[in-house]
Amino acid sequence: MEAETASGEIGLENVEFTIATDIRTASGNIKIDLMKSLTQEMNLSTASGNIKLDYKGNEVKGFFEFIARQDKGKIISPFKFDKEEVIEKDGKNTIRNRLQKVLQVQKFI
């Protein structure tokens, strides 16, 4: 499945993805609330915006790679990364953080 917007937000609530998914915005936020844990590859990308992927208490598992320009963005995750690095890409420093885990998210009341 693909979804894309040049300028605008993409928001999906209580969804289950059963096929590989690619969601992009040029200028806008992406917010996804999952009904079930992911079982397929998902790529989320924005040139200027925020991305929030909420597992809603479901098991978090898989490989995650987060990339942001060091001078323009930041990466926030509730989990410790396995690898954090700064790489040069197109003459700009880019942060790349990776995580591969099988984790159980606890619900806090």
LUMMI-469902 format. One record per residue (C-alpha): residue number from 1; x, y, z. Coordinates in nm, 2 decimals, decimal comma. Layout:
BEGIN
- NUM|X|Y|Z
...
// end
This chain:
BEGIN
- 1|0,00|0,00|0,00
- 2|0,12|0,35|-0,07
- 3|0,00|0,69|0,05
- 4|0,17|1,02|-0,03
- 5|0,10|1,40|0,01
- 6|0,30|1,70|-0,09
- 7|0,16|1,92|0,18
- 8|-0,07|1,78|0,44
- 9|-0,10|1,53|0,72
- 10|-0,17|1,16|0,70
- 11|-0,35|1,01|1,00
- 12|-0,47|0,65|1,04
- 13|-0,64|0,52|1,36
- 14|-0,69|0,16|1,47
- 15|-0,54|0,01|1,15
- 16|-0,39|-0,33|1,08
- 17|-0,13|-0,36|0,80
- 18|-0,12|-0,70|0,62
- 19|0,09|-0,59|0,33
- 20|0,41|-0,38|0,29
- 21|0,34|-0,01|0,33
- 22|0,51|0,31|0,22
- 23|0,37|0,64|0,35
- 24|0,54|0,97|0,27
- 25|0,48|1,35|0,31
- 26|0,69|1,63|0,17
- 27|0,56|1,87|0,43
- 28|0,33|1,73|0,69
- 29|0,30|1,49|0,99
- 30|0,23|1,12|0,98
- 31|0,04|0,97|1,28
- 32|-0,05|0,60|1,29
- 33|-0,23|0,41|1,57
- 34|-0,20|0,04|1,52
- 35|-0,47|-0,21|1,61
- 36|-0,22|-0,50|1,59
- 37|0,16|-0,54|1,58
- 38|0,32|-0,50|1,24
- 39|0,39|-0,82|1,05
- 40|0,51|-0,66|0,72
- 41|0,76|-0,39|0,63
- 42|0,66|-0,03|0,68
- 43|0,84|0,28|0,56
- 44|0,74|0,62|0,69
- 45|0,91|0,93|0,55
- 46|0,87|1,31|0,58
- 47|1,10|1,58|0,46
- 48|0,95|1,84|0,70
- 49|0,73|1,70|0,97
- 50|0,69|1,46|1,26
- 51|0,62|1,09|1,25
- 52|0,44|0,90|1,54
- 53|0,38|0,53|1,53
- 54|0,18|0,42|1,83
- 55|0,16|0,04|1,90
- 56|-0,13|0,10|2,15
- 57|0,02|-0,16|2,39
- 58|0,07|-0,43|2,13
- 59|0,41|-0,61|2,11
- 60|0,68|-0,41|1,95
- 61|0,91|-0,63|1,73
- 62|1,12|-0,60|1,42
- 63|1,39|-0,39|1,28
- 64|1,37|-0,01|1,31
- 65|1,59|0,25|1,14
- 66|1,55|0,62|1,21
- 67|1,72|0,88|1,00
- 68|1,72|1,26|1,05
- 69|1,94|1,55|0,95
- 70|2,15|1,65|1,25
- 71|2,09|2,02|1,20
- 72|1,72|2,00|1,13
- 73|1,57|1,70|1,32
- 74|1,59|1,48|1,62
- 75|1,50|1,12|1,70
- 76|1,30|1,03|2,01
- 77|1,23|0,67|2,10
- 78|1,11|0,50|2,42
- 79|1,37|0,22|2,35
- 80|1,75|0,22|2,36
- 81|1,91|0,19|2,02
- 82|2,14|-0,09|1,93
- 83|2,35|0,14|1,71
- 84|2,37|0,52|1,69
- 85|2,58|0,70|1,44
- 86|2,63|1,02|1,25
- 87|2,70|0,98|0,88
- 88|2,77|1,23|0,60
- 89|2,51|1,22|0,33
- 90|2,50|1,48|0,05
- 91|2,74|1,70|0,23
- 92|2,52|1,71|0,55
- 93|2,56|1,53|0,88
- 94|2,28|1,27|0,92
- 95|2,18|1,09|1,24
- 96|2,10|0,72|1,19
- 97|1,98|0,51|1,48
- 98|1,89|0,14|1,46
- 99|1,70|-0,09|1,68
- 100|1,62|-0,46|1,65
- 101|1,44|-0,62|1,93
- 102|1,14|-0,82|2,04
- 103|0,99|-0,62|2,32
- 104|0,67|-0,62|2,52
- 105|0,52|-0,27|2,57
- 106|0,38|-0,23|2,92
- 107|0,06|-0,02|2,96
- 108|0,09|0,24|3,23
- 109|-0,22|0,34|3,42
// end
